[in-house]
Amino acid sequence: MARLLPEVRPHYGKLELFIGGRRVESETDTWLPVYNPAKDEVIAEVPFAIREEIEEAVASAREAYEKWSEVPITERIQYLFALKNKLEEYKEELARTIVQNHGKTIAEARGDMRRAIENVEAAIAAGYTLAKGEHMDQVAEGIDETLVREPLGVFLVITPFNFPTMIPMWFIPYALITGNTVVLKPSEITPVPVNWMYKVFEEAGLPPGVVNVVHGAREAVEQLISHKDIVGVAFVGSTPVGRLVYEMASRHGKRALVQAGAKNFLVVMPDANIEGTVPALIGSFFGNAGQRCLAGANLVPVGEAYDRVVKPFLEAASKLKLGYGLDETVDMGPVVSRRARERIISYIDKGVEEGAKLLLDGRKASVPEYPRGYFVGPTVFDEVHPDMTIAREEIFGPVASIIRAETLDDAIEMINENPYGNAASIFTSSGRVAREFRRRVNVGNIGINIGVAAPMAFFPFAGRKDSFFGVLHGQIDSIDFFTDKKVVITRWW
């Protein structure tokens, strides 16, 4: 029986910009409809900010930086405590806006909020240790040497559609605790949760201009990255766009932190505990409707593991309940947009054309209560070869490709030859095998009997190869990204 939670609002109207601590009605002529993907209904309109509004946002952040960077860190910590408390207070309402705008289930949206809050907590913890620094007396006769961290200025943060509250919090609290200010450019597909967070920023008492939000697409990004007062760019999104952002930031002399796409492999060994493995696989491949950079993409049973894992995996996938994510009994919601659905279905078509065997076809999935929703059911291919399109390109949808491997060496070689390097997991009862896997696999996030290898906020969100550009990663690593080191060498006569 359905347990449908209430929507926060049926319609959010024309969304606003957030500049200098104020909600600003854009003067743009370009408005994009924002949809509830379960219903194919417009729930808001998002403005594409004009050049003058973007200039105003950067100027506001630059002006705020002059004061914010001088605020004692003990006081900045108190602002983050207030931000955390307000996120806790409104986390359920924010989770429901995420469901309305993105389509994920309420359980997944609550997880989105929990990880967002954990990043604020990690930034607070980092704040207490930033003063530690490094000091050495008598590096030479009568000379002492000290290393200090300093903020840099205004940072641009560009975030994707799939985690509209968590990923901004990979960066914003760390930028603030280190004394910087931020201009956030969220996804134009899922802007409603960020727009709702203005209330959180206001009630947390953040000084005007410390956090600013502008909406837009490529033109806005290009204007922001090239702006003389933007000192760095943090980005999360697809690899093609991430590469462009990294190149553009480098060309303009900005530091850049770019987390990009993925094609994650989940390896199952013959000695795996199948009762624990199958639910983990289901959550990895079909959680968030496959729309996350840590989602499983290629399932690699090694040797006899194929006969043990494929049948129960297929049975479990076929039983997942599709529907509106505000129904607490639903296992999987729609994908984020009509365009996303069309793209995913084109990949499924491509897999069939290239000769893969379709065991479970999600192309005709439907939910009678929501006949216009952008639903794609769990899809499972067998007899997939590593060089097939569906095995190599990021689909970002609920599609699992089964690729058999004879040995662990074959599985590792397959993973390392793939251009992406975000995550890989192995399911085994052997510590030796697990150790060999984690040492030899060239990816950033490793799961051992874990389906979604998601680092906690106090660890960096790693990534390699085409999944990452730069040196520093998201979450706690961004403390180094948002600061630079100054060495002071002192002699007193």
C-alpha positions as CSV (number, residue, x, y, z in Angstrom):
1,M,0.0,0.0,0.0
2,A,1.3,3.5,-0.9
3,R,2.5,5.8,1.9
4,L,2.6,9.1,0.0
5,L,4.3,12.0,1.8
6,P,3.0,15.5,1.2
7,E,4.8,17.8,-1.3
8,V,6.4,20.8,0.2
9,R,4.6,22.9,-2.4
10,P,2.8,22.0,-5.6
11,H,4.6,24.8,-7.4
12,Y,7.6,27.0,-6.5
13,G,7.0,29.7,-9.0
14,K,9.7,31.8,-10.6
15,L,13.0,31.0,-8.8
16,E,15.3,33.8,-7.6
17,L,19.0,34.5,-7.5
18,F,20.7,34.9,-4.1
19,I,23.1,37.9,-4.1
20,G,24.5,39.8,-1.2
21,G,22.3,38.0,1.2
22,R,19.1,39.0,-0.7
23,R,16.7,37.1,-2.9
24,V,16.9,38.8,-6.3
25,E,14.3,38.6,-9.0
26,S,16.2,38.2,-12.3
27,E,15.6,40.6,-15.1
28,T,16.4,37.9,-17.7
29,D,14.2,37.1,-20.6
30,T,15.3,33.4,-20.5
31,W,13.4,31.1,-18.2
32,L,13.6,27.3,-18.2
33,P,10.8,25.1,-17.0
34,V,11.7,22.9,-14.0
35,Y,9.9,19.5,-13.9
36,N,8.7,16.9,-11.4
37,P,10.0,13.9,-13.3
38,A,7.5,11.5,-11.8
39,K,4.6,13.5,-13.1
40,D,6.0,15.4,-16.1
41,E,4.6,18.6,-14.5
42,V,6.3,22.0,-14.3
43,I,6.9,22.9,-10.7
44,A,9.1,26.0,-11.2
45,E,10.8,28.3,-13.6
46,V,14.6,28.9,-13.3
47,P,16.1,32.2,-14.6
48,F,19.3,32.3,-16.7
49,A,21.0,35.2,-15.0
50,I,22.1,38.2,-17.2
51,R,25.7,39.4,-17.3
52,E,25.0,42.3,-14.9
53,E,23.5,39.9,-12.3
54,I,26.5,37.6,-12.5
55,E,28.8,40.6,-12.2
56,E,26.8,41.7,-9.1
57,A,27.1,38.3,-7.5
58,V,30.9,38.2,-8.0
59,A,31.3,41.8,-6.7
60,S,29.1,40.9,-3.7
61,A,31.3,37.9,-2.9
62,R,34.5,40.0,-3.4
63,E,33.3,42.7,-1.1
64,A,32.2,40.1,1.5
65,Y,35.6,38.4,1.3
66,E,37.4,41.5,2.6
67,K,35.5,41.3,5.9
68,W,34.9,37.5,6.1
69,S,38.6,36.7,5.7
70,E,39.3,38.8,8.8
71,V,36.6,37.1,11.0
72,P,38.4,35.0,13.6
73,I,38.1,31.3,12.8
74,T,36.4,30.6,16.1
75,E,33.6,32.9,14.9
76,R,33.4,31.3,11.5
77,I,33.0,28.0,13.2
78,Q,29.9,29.3,15.0
79,Y,28.4,30.3,11.7
80,L,28.9,26.8,10.5
81,F,27.3,25.4,13.6
82,A,24.3,27.6,12.9
83,L,24.3,26.3,9.2
84,K,24.4,22.7,10.4
85,N,21.5,23.3,12.9
86,K,19.3,24.9,10.2
87,L,20.0,22.0,7.8
88,E,19.0,19.6,10.6
89,E,15.9,21.6,11.2
90,Y,14.8,21.6,7.6
91,K,16.3,18.4,6.4
92,E,13.0,16.6,5.9
93,E,11.4,19.5,3.9
94,L,14.6,19.8,1.8
95,A,14.5,16.0,1.2
96,R,11.0,16.2,-0.2
97,T,12.0,19.1,-2.5
98,I,14.8,16.9,-3.8
99,V,12.3,14.1,-4.5
100,Q,9.9,16.5,-6.3
101,N,12.6,18.0,-8.5
102,H,15.0,15.1,-9.0
103,G,12.9,12.0,-8.7
104,K,14.9,9.9,-6.3
105,T,13.2,8.1,-3.4
106,I,12.6,9.8,-0.1
107,A,15.1,7.5,1.5
108,E,17.8,8.5,-1.0
109,A,16.9,12.1,-0.6
110,R,17.3,11.8,3.2
111,G,20.7,10.3,2.6
112,D,21.6,13.2,0.3
113,M,20.7,15.6,3.2
114,R,22.6,13.5,5.8
115,R,25.8,13.6,3.7
116,A,25.4,17.4,3.2
117,I,25.2,17.9,6.9
118,E,28.2,15.6,7.5
119,N,30.3,17.8,5.3
120,V,29.4,20.8,7.4
121,E,30.5,18.8,10.5
122,A,33.7,17.9,8.8
123,A,34.4,21.5,7.9
124,I,33.8,22.5,11.6
125,A,36.2,19.8,12.7
126,A,38.8,21.0,10.2
127,G,38.4,24.5,11.5
128,Y,39.6,23.5,14.9
129,T,42.8,22.1,13.5
130,L,43.7,24.7,10.9
131,A,45.6,26.8,13.4
132,K,48.0,23.9,14.0
133,G,50.3,24.9,11.2
134,E,54.0,24.2,11.3
135,H,56.7,26.0,13.2
136,M,60.3,25.3,13.6
137,D,62.7,27.3,15.8
138,Q,66.3,27.8,14.9
139,V,66.3,26.6,11.3
140,A,69.5,28.6,11.2
141,E,71.3,30.6,13.7
142,G,68.8,33.1,15.1
143,I,66.2,32.3,12.5
144,D,62.7,30.7,12.9
145,E,60.4,29.4,10.2
146,T,56.6,29.2,10.2
147,L,54.0,27.9,7.7
148,V,50.6,29.5,7.7
149,R,47.5,28.9,5.6
150,E,45.6,31.8,4.0
151,P,42.3,32.2,2.1
152,L,42.4,33.2,-1.5
153,G,39.2,35.0,-2.3
154,V,36.1,34.2,-4.3
155,F,35.5,30.7,-5.5
156,L,33.1,29.4,-8.1
157,V,31.3,26.1,-7.3
158,I,29.5,24.3,-10.2
159,T,27.3,21.4,-9.2
160,P,25.3,18.7,-11.0
161,F,21.7,17.6,-10.9
162,N,22.0,14.3,-9.1
163,F,22.8,15.5,-5.5
164,P,21.4,19.0,-5.4
165,T,22.2,19.6,-1.7
166,M,25.1,17.2,-0.9
167,I,27.5,18.2,-3.6
168,P,27.3,22.0,-2.9
169,M,28.2,21.1,0.6
170,W,31.3,19.2,-0.6
171,F,32.7,22.7,-1.1
172,I,30.8,25.6,0.5
173,P,31.5,24.8,4.2
174,Y,35.2,24.2,3.5
175,A,35.4,27.5,1.6
176,L,33.7,29.4,4.4
177,I,35.7,27.9,7.3
178,T,39.0,28.8,5.5
179,G,37.9,32.5,5.0
180,N,36.8,32.4,1.4
181,T,33.5,33.4,-0.2
182,V,31.5,31.5,-2.9
183,V,29.4,32.0,-6.0
184,L,27.4,28.8,-6.6
185,K,26.0,27.8,-10.0
186,P,23.8,24.8,-9.4
187,S,22.3,22.6,-12.1
188,E,19.5,24.2,-14.1
189,I,17.7,20.8,-14.0
190,T,17.4,20.6,-10.3
191,P,17.5,24.1,-8.9
192,V,14.6,23.9,-6.5
193,P,16.4,22.5,-3.4
194,V,19.2,25.1,-3.7
195,N,16.5,27.8,-4.0
196,W,14.9,26.5,-0.9
197,M,18.2,26.6,0.9
198,Y,18.2,30.4,0.8
199,K,16.1,30.1,3.9
200,V,18.8,28.1,5.5
201,F,21.5,30.6,4.6
202,E,19.3,33.5,5.9
203,E,18.3,31.9,9.2
204,A,21.9,30.7,9.9
205,G,22.8,34.4,9.8
206,L,25.5,34.1,7.2
207,P,26.9,37.6,6.4
208,P,25.6,39.1,3.2
209,G,27.7,38.1,0.1
210,V,29.5,35.1,1.8
211,V,27.4,32.7,-0.3
212,N,25.8,33.8,-3.6
213,V,23.7,31.8,-6.1
214,V,23.2,32.4,-9.8
215,H,21.4,30.2,-12.3
216,G,22.3,29.6,-15.9
217,A,24.1,27.4,-18.4
218,R,27.3,27.4,-20.4
219,E,27.3,31.2,-21.0
220,A,27.1,31.9,-17.2
221,V,29.9,29.4,-16.5
222,E,32.2,30.9,-19.1
223,Q,31.6,34.4,-17.8
224,L,32.3,33.3,-14.2
225,I,35.4,31.2,-14.9
226,S,37.0,34.1,-16.9
227,H,36.1,36.7,-14.3
228,K,39.2,38.4,-12.9
229,D,37.9,38.1,-9.3
230,I,37.2,34.4,-9.4
231,V,40.4,32.6,-8.0
232,G,39.3,29.0,-8.4
233,V,36.7,26.6,-9.7
234,A,35.2,23.5,-8.1
235,F,33.2,21.3,-10.4
236,V,31.3,18.0,-10.3
237,G,29.7,16.6,-13.5
238,S,30.3,14.7,-16.7
239,T,33.8,14.1,-18.1
240,P,33.3,16.0,-21.3
241,V,32.1,19.1,-19.5
242,G,34.7,18.6,-16.7
243,R,37.5,18.6,-19.2
244,L,36.3,21.8,-20.7
245,V,36.0,23.4,-17.3
246,Y,39.5,22.3,-16.3
247,E,41.0,23.6,-19.6
248,M,39.1,26.9,-19.3
249,A,40.1,27.4,-15.7
250,S,43.8,26.6,-16.5
251,R,43.7,29.0,-19.5
252,H,42.6,31.8,-17.2
253,G,45.1,31.0,-14.5
254,K,42.6,29.6,-12.0
255,R,43.1,26.6,-9.7
256,A,40.5,23.9,-10.5
257,L,39.1,20.9,-8.7
258,V,37.2,18.8,-11.2
259,Q,35.3,15.5,-10.3
260,A,34.0,13.9,-13.5
261,G,32.3,10.8,-14.9
262,A,32.5,7.1,-14.1
263,K,32.1,3.6,-15.4
264,N,32.3,1.5,-12.2
265,F,33.0,-2.3,-12.1
266,L,31.7,-4.6,-9.5
267,V,33.6,-7.9,-9.3
268,V,32.1,-11.0,-7.7
269,M,34.4,-13.9,-6.8
270,P,33.3,-17.5,-6.5
271,D,33.7,-17.4,-2.7
272,A,31.5,-14.3,-2.3
273,N,28.7,-14.4,0.3
274,I,25.7,-14.2,-2.1
275,E,23.1,-13.4,0.5
276,G,25.0,-10.2,1.3
277,T,26.3,-9.5,-2.2
278,V,23.0,-9.4,-4.1
279,P,21.4,-6.6,-2.1
280,A,24.6,-4.6,-2.3
281,L,24.6,-5.0,-6.1
282,I,21.0,-4.0,-6.4
283,G,21.6,-0.8,-4.4
284,S,24.7,0.0,-6.4
285,F,23.2,-0.5,-9.9
286,F,19.7,0.7,-9.3
287,G,19.8,3.1,-6.4
288,N,19.2,6.7,-7.4
289,A,18.0,5.1,-10.7
290,G,21.7,4.7,-11.6
291,Q,22.2,8.4,-11.6
292,R,25.4,8.8,-9.5
293,C,29.0,8.6,-10.2
294,L,29.5,5.7,-7.8
295,A,26.7,3.6,-9.3
296,G,27.6,0.1,-10.5
297,A,27.8,-0.1,-14.3
298,N,29.6,-3.4,-15.2
299,L,29.0,-6.5,-13.2
300,V,31.9,-8.9,-13.5
301,P,31.4,-12.4,-12.1
302,V,34.6,-14.4,-12.0
303,G,34.5,-18.1,-13.0
304,E,31.9,-20.0,-11.1
305,A,30.5,-16.9,-9.5
306,Y,28.4,-16.4,-12.7
307,D,26.2,-19.4,-11.8
308,R,25.8,-18.2,-8.3
309,V,25.1,-14.5,-8.7
310,V,23.3,-13.8,-11.9
311,K,20.0,-15.5,-11.3
312,P,19.4,-14.0,-7.8
313,F,20.5,-10.6,-9.1
314,L,18.1,-10.8,-11.9
315,E,15.2,-11.9,-9.7
316,A,15.9,-9.1,-7.2
317,A,16.1,-6.5,-9.9
318,S,12.8,-7.6,-11.5
319,K,11.0,-7.1,-8.2
320,L,12.0,-3.5,-7.6
321,K,8.9,-1.2,-7.3
322,L,8.9,1.9,-9.4
323,G,7.0,5.0,-8.5
324,Y,6.9,8.5,-7.1
325,G,9.7,8.9,-4.6
326,L,7.4,10.5,-2.0
327,D,5.8,7.1,-1.7
328,E,7.9,5.4,1.1
329,T,7.2,1.9,-0.4
330,V,8.9,2.8,-3.7
331,D,12.3,1.3,-4.5
332,M,13.2,3.3,-7.5
333,G,12.0,6.6,-8.9
334,P,12.1,8.1,-12.4
335,V,15.2,9.4,-14.1
336,V,15.6,13.2,-13.9
337,S,14.3,14.3,-17.3
338,R,12.7,13.3,-20.5
339,R,16.0,13.9,-22.2
340,A,17.8,11.6,-19.7
341,R,15.2,8.9,-20.4
342,E,15.7,9.2,-24.1
343,R,19.5,9.0,-23.7
344,I,19.4,5.9,-21.5
345,I,17.0,4.1,-23.9
346,S,19.3,4.9,-26.8
347,Y,22.1,3.1,-24.9
348,I,19.9,0.1,-24.3
349,D,19.1,0.1,-28.0
350,K,22.8,0.3,-28.8
351,G,23.5,-2.6,-26.5
352,V,21.0,-4.8,-28.4
353,E,22.4,-3.6,-31.8
354,E,25.9,-4.6,-30.7
355,G,24.8,-8.1,-29.8
356,A,24.5,-8.0,-26.0
357,K,21.8,-10.3,-24.6
358,L,19.0,-8.3,-22.9
359,L,17.8,-10.3,-19.8
360,L,15.7,-7.5,-18.3
361,D,14.3,-4.7,-20.4
362,G,13.4,-1.4,-18.7
363,R,12.5,0.5,-21.8
364,K,8.8,0.0,-21.4
365,A,8.5,0.4,-17.7
366,S,5.4,2.2,-16.6
367,V,3.7,3.3,-13.4
368,P,-0.1,3.5,-13.9
369,E,-0.5,6.2,-11.3
370,Y,2.1,8.4,-13.1
371,P,1.7,7.5,-16.8
372,R,3.8,10.5,-18.0
373,G,6.7,10.0,-15.6
374,Y,10.2,9.5,-16.9
375,F,10.6,6.0,-15.8
376,V,13.2,3.5,-16.9
377,G,13.0,0.1,-15.3
378,P,16.0,-1.9,-14.1
379,T,17.8,-3.2,-17.2
380,V,20.3,-6.1,-17.3
381,F,22.4,-7.1,-20.2
382,D,24.4,-10.4,-20.4
383,E,27.1,-11.5,-22.8
384,V,28.6,-8.0,-22.9
385,H,32.2,-7.6,-24.1
386,P,34.5,-4.9,-22.7
387,D,34.8,-3.1,-26.0
388,M,31.0,-2.6,-26.4
389,T,29.6,0.9,-26.1
390,I,27.5,0.0,-23.1
391,A,30.6,-1.4,-21.3
392,R,32.7,1.7,-21.9
393,E,30.6,4.8,-22.0
394,E,28.8,6.4,-19.0
395,I,25.1,5.7,-19.3
396,F,24.0,7.3,-16.0
397,G,20.9,5.2,-15.7
398,P,19.7,1.9,-14.2
399,V,21.6,-0.4,-16.7
400,A,23.8,-3.3,-15.6
401,S,26.1,-5.0,-18.1
402,I,27.4,-8.5,-17.2
403,I,30.9,-9.2,-18.4
404,R,32.3,-12.6,-17.5
405,A,35.9,-13.0,-16.4
406,E,37.8,-16.2,-16.1
407,T,40.2,-15.0,-13.4
408,L,40.8,-12.1,-11.0
409,D,43.7,-11.0,-13.3
410,D,41.2,-10.8,-16.2
411,A,38.8,-8.7,-14.1
412,I,41.6,-6.3,-13.0
413,E,42.9,-5.9,-16.5
414,M,39.4,-5.1,-17.7
415,I,39.0,-2.4,-15.1
416,N,42.4,-0.8,-15.6
417,E,41.9,-0.6,-19.4
418,N,38.7,1.3,-19.0
419,P,39.2,5.1,-19.4
420,Y,37.4,5.9,-16.2
421,G,38.8,5.5,-12.7
422,N,36.2,6.5,-10.2
423,A,35.3,3.4,-8.3
424,A,35.5,-0.4,-8.3
425,S,34.3,-3.0,-5.8
426,I,35.0,-6.7,-5.1
427,F,32.9,-9.2,-3.3
428,T,34.9,-12.0,-1.8
429,S,35.5,-13.9,1.5
430,S,39.3,-13.9,0.9
431,G,41.4,-11.2,2.5
432,R,44.3,-12.0,0.2
433,V,42.1,-11.5,-2.9
434,A,40.7,-8.3,-1.5
435,R,44.1,-7.0,-0.7
436,E,45.4,-7.8,-4.2
437,F,42.4,-6.2,-5.8
438,R,42.7,-2.9,-3.9
439,R,46.4,-2.7,-4.5
440,R,46.3,-3.4,-8.3
441,V,43.1,-1.7,-9.4
442,N,43.7,1.9,-10.8
443,V,40.7,3.7,-9.4
444,G,40.2,6.2,-6.6
445,N,37.5,4.6,-4.5
446,I,37.6,0.9,-3.6
447,G,34.8,-1.1,-2.1
448,I,35.4,-4.5,-0.5
449,N,32.0,-6.2,-0.1
450,I,30.6,-2.7,-0.5
451,G,28.4,-1.8,-3.5
452,V,28.7,2.0,-3.3
453,A,32.2,3.0,-2.3
454,A,31.2,6.4,-1.0
455,P,33.8,8.1,1.2
456,M,32.7,9.8,4.4
457,A,33.0,13.6,4.5
458,F,36.3,13.4,6.5
459,F,37.9,11.5,3.6
460,P,38.5,12.9,0.1
461,F,36.2,11.8,-2.7
462,A,38.9,10.2,-4.8
463,G,39.0,9.5,-8.5
464,R,41.5,8.8,-11.3
465,K,42.0,8.8,-15.1
466,D,39.0,10.4,-16.9
467,S,37.1,10.6,-13.7
468,F,39.2,13.4,-12.3
469,F,41.2,16.5,-13.3
470,G,43.5,18.3,-11.0
471,V,45.4,17.4,-7.8
472,L,43.0,17.8,-4.9
473,H,39.6,16.1,-4.5
474,G,36.3,17.0,-3.1
475,Q,35.2,16.9,0.6
476,I,38.0,17.3,3.2
477,D,40.7,17.6,0.5
478,S,39.2,20.9,-0.5
479,I,40.7,22.5,2.7
480,D,44.0,22.5,0.7
481,F,42.2,23.7,-2.4
482,F,40.7,26.7,-0.7
483,T,43.9,27.9,1.0
484,D,47.5,28.6,0.0
485,K,50.6,28.3,2.2
486,K,52.7,31.1,3.2
487,V,56.2,30.5,4.7
488,V,57.4,33.2,7.1
489,I,61.2,33.2,7.9
490,T,62.0,35.4,10.9
491,R,65.2,36.9,12.4
492,W,65.3,39.4,15.2
493,W,68.4,41.4,15.7
